[in-house]
Amino acid sequence: MEKITRITSRTIVLPQSDIDTDQIMPARYLTTTNKEGLGDAAFADWRYDDQGQPIADFPLNAPGAQACQVLVAGNNFGCGSSREHAPWGLVDFGFRAVISTRIADIFRNNSLKNGLVPVIVSADVHETLLANPGAEVTVDVDSRTLTLPDGSRVEFPLDGFSRHCLMEGIDQLGYLLSQAGAIAEFEQDRPLQP
Amino acid sequence: MSGQTLFEKVWQDHLVVPETPDNPAVFYIDLHLIHEVTTPQAFDMLRERGLPVRRPDLTLATMDHSTPTVPVPSLGELDVVAEPAAAGQIRQMIVNCEEFGIDLLGFDSEHRGIVHVIGPELGATQPGKTIVCGDSHSSTHGAFGALAFGIGSTEVGHVLATQTLLQRQPKTMAVNIEGTLRPGVGAKDIVLALIGRIGVDGGVGHVLEYRGSTVRGLTMEQRMTVCNMTIEGGARAGMIAPDDTTVEYLAGRPRVPQGADWDAAVTRWLALPSDDDAVFDLELNLNVSDLDPQVTFGTNPGMVVPVTGQVPADTGDLSFRKALDYMGLAAGQPMLGTPVDVVFVGSCTNSRLSDLRETASVLQGRRVADNVRMLVVPGSQAVKQQAEAEGLHEVFQAAGAEWREAGCSMCLGMNGDVVPPGKLCVSTSNRNFEGRQGVGARTVLASPQTAAAAAVAGEIADPRALLNH
């Protein structure tokens, strides 16, 4: 996972609320056994017509869209299926942060493991960002702040462990493996049947 | 100090290392359910690091999502009945399980089925356990008083390698359900009404505990239907306290403790319910005495109305309008009489024996309307056998419905069972998202009885008109 300290980018805005992971990555792309090429499939049913051609007015098809690293989405982004193919696709497309008023729990967990920063903002800030697609923002993981187009800064919640992992590009498996002693001890007191 | 909730008891019991302000808890997992779709990348993660699976004995593997629901006579013939990518994924699952020493309940197993149907059926799902799966409907297992939730593929790798996860403690919400259900109204209607009330994000960050006299009166299969859809309200997990109903269901199942261990387990399980003075972060009351059968009208499971109701009035909301446009419905339109093209009975929500019995009770002596395709897909091969022993398949087939092999099937359309573009499907599954059942497919979520009534009428219908005939 690449290290992420600060992202400065123009935004792409998808204003619909409750965008579920079936929209982010339709099920027919889940038969893959690796993570490659999922960026092309991200939002496939909203992005391409029934001939597979890009729909011109869909924001991810706009010229320069792939240079945008910040997605601003309507309320409650990433609900539904636990498929990690959703954040894999967003990251492969080029996104490094997603901003909403609420982000679904499983999607949030999956995002943090793939270098996609979940940024929760207030309804006021959200409204401003929704109304200004293409505006430049800065997501600063180090200070846990979002710099808005007018230069003002707001804080967003990010626990210390997640922040550390994002900034150092650390995979959490290494941390869990370092707990092997404690896990073995726990298991000794815990006879289990499958 | 106040007492503990069911959730808190299970949470405390699984802390290998408690959380601190700096670090999340190292949290132990008792049962890891795996399937072919969300594991290939996790096994690769282990391979890249040369790691074994820590507890293959606590890992239960099957194939359900991309598997065909027509018989697979042999693996060599898989390519005839499955898409090449799906066949490849199924073969990869077999290779991964062999390489890492995990027993796989595959095509040759009479126990194969939807992962959330077979866990309980085998008795692997037990009260007080922590259960995870790379599938959001893991919440199903909470019906037994287990703490069960969905995880992504990276976390599947974490559990395979360490049998633990990094977790922060969620908040708790009590959902108190009271009232006696009217005939023709069931568990699916309760949970749809609940999601309609709290919305698809109402439970974010919380573990729900379903309580109250109505819940106590539900069978285990009904409780599973309720807990299954907890995730559709955005909650981390849903739980129901174990009681005599739970113990009776589990008794004699293959993977439960035996002899004196069984008695000890039952004693432990029956101490799990929330203490009388336990405090929840949130409480919500729901009375179901006047509940009607519920159906969805839009493109998420929170867009719910009674089957006898109308599509709500236009609020001007962008997502609402987009949903109605996708569904081909108009604000204010009655749901009854909406033409139906496909009916699907199946999925981890409603594919158990009692669901099939309810479906058959409506179809008995009737025909599926000429313009409707109806698919009935049992949740497991064991459910299939039981249903056939009762002759339910004959009722379905005589009515003109297709009777299939077990799998997730048309719930998410990964295996070729799809709803054509623009067609409307009344489905007993859990998600009516755009394209969920196929590109351009329109989904109306409903109970098995409501689905069967729609199949007979060829349009959305009130199942109560077809009962007791």
Chai-1 contact restraints between the chains, C-beta under 6 A:
chainA,res_idxA,chainB,res_idxB,connection_type,confidence,min_distance_angstrom,max_distance_angstrom,comment,restraint_id
A,Q16,B,S319,contact,1.0,0.0,6.0,A-B,restraint_1
A,S17,B,S319,contact,1.0,0.0,6.0,A-B,restraint_2
A,D18,B,V200,contact,1.0,0.0,6.0,A-B,restraint_3
A,D18,B,N300,contact,1.0,0.0,6.0,A-B,restraint_4
A,D20,B,F433,contact,1.0,0.0,6.0,A-B,restraint_5
A,D22,B,F433,contact,1.0,0.0,6.0,A-B,restraint_6
A,D22,B,R436,contact,1.0,0.0,6.0,A-B,restraint_7
A,P26,B,G435,contact,1.0,0.0,6.0,A-B,restraint_8
A,A27,B,L412,contact,1.0,0.0,6.0,A-B,restraint_9
A,A27,B,M414,contact,1.0,0.0,6.0,A-B,restraint_10
A,L30,B,V37,contact,1.0,0.0,6.0,A-B,restraint_11
A,T31,B,S66,contact,1.0,0.0,6.0,A-B,restraint_12
A,T31,B,A85,contact,1.0,0.0,6.0,A-B,restraint_13
A,T31,B,A86,contact,1.0,0.0,6.0,A-B,restraint_14
A,T31,B,Q89,contact,1.0,0.0,6.0,A-B,restraint_15
A,T33,B,P40,contact,1.0,0.0,6.0,A-B,restraint_16
A,T33,B,Q89,contact,1.0,0.0,6.0,A-B,restraint_17
A,T33,B,Q92,contact,1.0,0.0,6.0,A-B,restraint_18
A,K35,B,Q41,contact,1.0,0.0,6.0,A-B,restraint_19
A,D45,B,G435,contact,1.0,0.0,6.0,A-B,restraint_20
A,N76,B,D201,contact,1.0,0.0,6.0,A-B,restraint_21
A,C79,B,V200,contact,1.0,0.0,6.0,A-B,restraint_22
A,C79,B,G234,contact,1.0,0.0,6.0,A-B,restraint_23
A,S81,B,S136,contact,1.0,0.0,6.0,A-B,restraint_24
A,S82,B,D135,contact,1.0,0.0,6.0,A-B,restraint_25
A,S82,B,S136,contact,1.0,0.0,6.0,A-B,restraint_26
A,S82,B,G150,contact,1.0,0.0,6.0,A-B,restraint_27
A,S82,B,G152,contact,1.0,0.0,6.0,A-B,restraint_28
A,E84,B,G152,contact,1.0,0.0,6.0,A-B,restraint_29
A,E84,B,S153,contact,1.0,0.0,6.0,A-B,restraint_30
A,R102,B,D201,contact,1.0,0.0,6.0,A-B,restraint_31
A,R102,B,V204,contact,1.0,0.0,6.0,A-B,restraint_32
A,D105,B,R236,contact,1.0,0.0,6.0,A-B,restraint_33
A,I106,B,G150,contact,1.0,0.0,6.0,A-B,restraint_34
A,N110,B,G152,contact,1.0,0.0,6.0,A-B,restraint_35
A,K113,B,T154,contact,1.0,0.0,6.0,A-B,restraint_36
A,G160,B,D22,contact,1.0,0.0,6.0,A-B,restraint_37
A,F161,B,N23,contact,1.0,0.0,6.0,A-B,restraint_38
A,F161,B,P24,contact,1.0,0.0,6.0,A-B,restraint_39
A,Q172,B,L166,contact,1.0,0.0,6.0,A-B,restraint_40
A,L173,B,H158,contact,1.0,0.0,6.0,A-B,restraint_41
A,L176,B,H158,contact,1.0,0.0,6.0,A-B,restraint_42
A,L176,B,T162,contact,1.0,0.0,6.0,A-B,restraint_43
A,L176,B,T164,contact,1.0,0.0,6.0,A-B,restraint_44
A,Q179,B,V26,contact,1.0,0.0,6.0,A-B,restraint_45
A,A182,B,V16,contact,1.0,0.0,6.0,A-B,restraint_46
A,A182,B,V17,contact,1.0,0.0,6.0,A-B,restraint_47
A,I183,B,V16,contact,1.0,0.0,6.0,A-B,restraint_48
A,I183,B,T164,contact,1.0,0.0,6.0,A-B,restraint_49
A,F186,B,V16,contact,1.0,0.0,6.0,A-B,restraint_50
A,F186,B,Y28,contact,1.0,0.0,6.0,A-B,restraint_51
A,L192,B,D30,contact,1.0,0.0,6.0,A-B,restraint_52
A,P194,B,D57,contact,1.0,0.0,6.0,A-B,restraint_53
A,P194,B,L58,contact,1.0,0.0,6.0,A-B,restraint_54
